[in-house]
């Protein structure tokens, strides 16, 4: 009798713990765009299994040399979202700059995110599958990717976030480490060709009507070590302002590191929570 009572108590305790915390799952899908299986983490809200409602979704992009595990392992993301009714997806995109490669036909990472990952998530999980239920954000390379997707696909996202976004790709190619420059060449090519221009966020802003644009949250540390990065963020914000596109810009203490990005994802989630989905 006592043994059965203890067993029942343990089951109820475990159930309560499961219900009281968000759940981090590892999922994957076969991607034709990259000719590979791509992993991603999906974080479900604590009441997901006990509910039938649909939730807003945030696609959270990693930086150069990062992975789908970074946001979960290197920030307080899980703790921050525990009180929010939100699904978070952290995809794996290698060093792709979230762009279809000009040189490699099996590295079409823009197609992977937009045409494969988002439809897969919307079919398998209970997310709000409209613009007003989607947000996208990222750090560094992922900040560039998030902003680019927001500009190229404004009907997809209500809110876009960039933390230390790598916006001026030509400067990065000229001034940065060989590995970063080489990754840019493999995606965009060596010269300012049509592929560069199609994926240049400064060019994309010029072609965007203010009424169709998502809301942009842009932040950068004024101690950022990447040469030219802070300046490119300032220039991008000026362009948003000139086009009367809604945004907020935060230039804060901090460098190009996880201490800064941890604070910024917390701030971004607070903004996201205030949005009406």
C-alpha positions in Angstrom: 0.0 0.0 0.0 2.7 2.5 1.0 4.8 1.5 -2.0 1.8 2.2 -4.3 1.2 5.6 -2.6 4.9 6.5 -3.1 4.8 5.5 -6.7 1.6 7.6 -7.3 3.3 10.6 -5.5 6.4 10.3 -7.8 4.2 10.1 -10.9 2.2 13.2 -9.9 5.4 15.0 -8.9 7.0 14.3 -12.3 3.9 15.3 -14.1 3.8 18.6 -12.1 7.4 19.3 -13.0 6.7 18.6 -16.7 3.7 20.9 -16.7 5.6 23.6 -14.9 8.5 24.0 -17.3 9.0 24.6 -20.9 10.1 21.6 -23.0 13.2 21.6 -25.3 12.9 19.1 -28.1 15.4 18.1 -30.8 13.8 17.7 -34.2 15.1 17.4 -37.8 13.9 17.3 -41.3 15.2 16.2 -44.6 16.1 19.4 -46.6 16.1 19.3 -50.4 17.5 22.8 -50.4 20.7 21.7 -48.6 20.6 18.0 -49.6 21.0 17.0 -45.9 19.1 16.4 -42.7 19.0 19.6 -40.7 18.6 19.6 -36.9 16.8 22.3 -34.9 15.7 22.8 -31.3 12.1 23.6 -30.7 11.0 25.0 -27.3 7.4 24.4 -26.3 5.6 26.4 -23.6 4.9 24.7 -20.3 1.1 24.3 -21.0 1.5 23.0 -24.6 0.5 19.4 -23.9 -2.4 20.4 -21.8 -3.8 22.9 -24.3 -5.2 23.0 -27.8 -4.4 26.6 -28.5 -2.0 27.9 -31.1 1.0 29.9 -30.1 3.1 32.6 -31.6 6.5 31.4 -32.8 10.0 33.0 -32.7 12.7 31.8 -35.1 16.0 32.5 -33.4 19.1 32.4 -35.6 22.7 31.6 -34.5 25.8 33.5 -35.5 28.9 32.6 -37.6 30.5 29.3 -36.4 27.5 28.7 -34.2 24.9 26.0 -34.1 21.2 25.3 -33.2 22.3 24.6 -29.6 23.8 28.0 -28.9 20.8 29.9 -27.7 19.7 27.2 -25.3 23.2 26.4 -24.0 24.8 29.9 -23.8 21.9 32.1 -22.6 19.2 32.1 -20.1 16.6 31.7 -22.9 14.8 28.8 -21.2 14.5 30.7 -17.9 13.3 33.8 -19.7 10.5 32.2 -21.8 9.2 30.1 -18.9 6.4 32.6 -18.3 5.6 33.3 -21.9 3.1 31.5 -24.2 5.6 31.2 -27.0 7.2 28.6 -29.2 10.9 29.1 -30.1 12.7 27.4 -33.0 16.5 27.5 -33.2 17.6 26.2 -36.6 21.0 25.0 -37.8 22.4 27.0 -40.7 26.1 26.4 -40.7 28.1 29.4 -42.0 25.5 30.1 -44.7 24.7 33.7 -44.0 21.1 32.4 -44.3 21.4 32.9 -48.0 21.3 30.6 -51.1 24.9 30.1 -52.1 26.0 31.3 -55.5 28.8 28.7 -55.7 27.2 25.6 -54.1 23.9 24.4 -55.4 23.3 22.3 -52.3 23.6 25.2 -49.8 20.4 27.0 -50.3 19.8 28.1 -46.7 17.3 30.8 -47.5 15.1 28.3 -49.2 15.6 25.9 -46.3 14.4 28.4 -43.7 11.5 30.0 -45.7 10.3 27.1 -47.9 11.0 24.1 -45.7 11.5 24.8 -42.0 8.7 27.2 -41.5 6.1 25.0 -43.3 7.4 22.0 -41.5 7.0 23.7 -38.1 3.5 24.9 -39.0 2.4 21.5 -40.1 3.8 19.6 -37.1 3.3 22.0 -34.2 0.5 24.3 -33.0 1.9 27.6 -34.1 0.0 30.6 -35.4 0.7 30.3 -39.1 0.2 33.9 -40.2 2.4 37.0 -40.2 0.9 38.2 -36.9 2.1 35.0 -35.2 5.7 35.0 -36.4 8.8 36.8 -35.3 12.4 36.2 -36.2 15.7 37.4 -34.6 19.3 36.5 -34.4 22.8 37.6 -33.4 25.7 38.7 -35.7 25.3 36.6 -38.9 21.9 35.6 -37.6 21.0 39.3 -37.1 21.8 39.9 -40.7 19.7 36.8 -41.6 16.7 37.9 -39.5 16.7 41.4 -41.0 17.2 40.1 -44.5 14.2 37.8 -44.1 12.1 40.6 -42.7 12.9 42.8 -45.6 12.5 40.1 -48.4 9.5 38.5 -46.8 7.6 41.2 -45.0 4.3 39.3 -45.2 5.9 36.5 -43.1 7.0 38.4 -39.9 5.4 40.9 -37.6 8.6 41.5 -35.6 12.3 41.3 -36.4 15.2 41.5 -34.0 18.9 41.9 -34.6 21.6 41.9 -31.9 25.1 42.9 -33.1 23.9 42.4 -36.7 26.6 41.9 -39.3 25.1 44.3 -41.9 28.0 45.6 -44.0 29.2 42.4 -45.7 31.7 44.1 -47.9 33.5 45.6 -44.9 33.5 42.2 -43.2 35.1 40.6 -46.3 37.8 43.3 -46.4 38.5 43.7 -42.7 37.7 40.4 -41.1 39.4 37.1 -40.6 40.1 34.9 -43.6 37.5 32.2 -42.6 34.7 34.8 -42.4 35.7 36.4 -45.7 35.9 32.9 -47.3 32.4 32.0 -46.1 31.1 35.3 -47.6 32.8 34.6 -51.0 31.3 31.0 -51.1 27.8 32.4 -50.5 27.9 35.7 -52.5 30.8 35.5 -54.9 33.9 37.7 -55.0 32.5 40.8 -56.6 29.5 43.1 -56.1 27.3 41.1 -58.4 23.6 40.7 -58.8 23.5 38.1 -56.0 25.2 40.5 -53.6 22.7 43.2 -54.4 19.7 40.9 -54.0 20.7 40.1 -50.5 22.1 43.5 -49.4 19.9 44.8 -46.6 20.6 48.4 -47.6 19.3 47.7 -51.1 16.3 45.8 -49.8 15.2 48.6 -47.6 14.9 50.9 -50.6 12.5 48.6 -52.3 10.2 48.1 -49.2 7.0 50.1 -48.7 6.8 51.4 -45.1 3.2 50.0 -44.6 4.3 46.4 -45.4 7.4 46.4 -43.2 7.6 44.5 -39.9 8.7 46.3 -36.8 12.5 46.2 -36.3 14.3 45.9 -33.0 18.0 46.7 -33.6 20.7 46.7 -30.9 24.5 46.8 -30.9 27.2 47.2 -28.2 29.2 50.4 -28.5 32.3 48.3 -27.4 31.7 45.8 -30.3 35.1 44.5 -31.4 34.2 43.8 -35.0 35.5 46.7 -37.1 32.8 48.6 -38.9 29.9 46.7 -37.4 28.7 49.4 -35.0 28.9 51.9 -37.9 26.9 49.7 -40.2 24.2 49.3 -37.6 24.0 53.1 -37.2 23.8 53.5 -41.0 21.1 50.9 -41.3 19.0 52.6 -38.6 19.3 56.0 -40.4 18.0 54.3 -43.6 15.0 52.8 -41.7 14.3 56.3 -40.3 14.5 57.9 -43.8 12.0 55.3 -45.1 9.7 55.9 -42.2 9.9 52.2 -41.3 9.0 51.5 -37.6 12.0 50.5 -35.5 13.7 50.9 -32.2 17.5 51.1 -31.8 19.5 50.4 -28.7 23.2 51.2 -28.5 24.3 49.7 -25.2 27.4 48.9 -23.2 28.9 45.6 -24.3 30.9 43.8 -27.0 30.4 41.1 -29.5 29.8 38.3 -27.0 27.3 36.2 -25.2 27.1 38.5 -22.2 25.6 41.1 -24.5 23.4 38.7 -26.5 22.0 37.1 -23.3 20.8 40.5 -22.1 19.4 41.4 -25.5 17.3 38.2 -26.0 15.7 38.9 -22.6 14.9 42.4 -23.7 13.6 41.3 -27.1 11.3 38.7 -25.4 9.8 41.4 -23.3 9.0 43.4 -26.4 7.6 40.3 -28.1 5.4 39.6 -25.1 3.9 43.1 -25.5 3.0 42.5 -29.1 -0.6 41.6 -29.9 -0.8 38.3 -31.8 
